[in-house]
Amino acid sequence: MAKYEVKKHYIAIYLCMVIACFLLMMLRWISHLSPNIVLLPNSILLHITNFSLSLLVLLCLGFGVLVFGGTIKSITIVGLLIIAFNFIYEIFLPILNTPDIADALFGLLGVVLAYVYLIRLKAKGLIMKQ
């Protein structure tokens, strides 16, 4: 059972972030399937998947952890692990793609945005259930 309720505007922000990530990935796939359609510059589209996935992983895990009474320390550890794995994979383990530091930086940006939201959620957006 959840320990906290979330204020409505924090739920709205959460859903907007999830939908924005989904739309960004759809833009990437549309541009990949039909190269004639260019909705964002290629320099952004090439890295948007890493940004979106990193943001979504931390956002969804962190939201669940906070609602069920977890600490921000555990979310920080998960965020740092995501960042470390991004950099290790993109620099040292190019299994499915070429080494690309920009991909790792976009992943870092996604983690930072999710983390900022989760910090604000912890500070102002949770209401103790009665």
Secondary structure by P-SEA (a helix, b strand, c coil): cccbbbcaaaaaaaaaaaaaaaaaaaaaaaaaaccccccccccccccaaaaaaaaaaaaaaaaaaaaacccaaaaaaaaaaaaaaaaaaaccccccccccaaaaaaaaaaaaaaaaaaaaaacccccccc
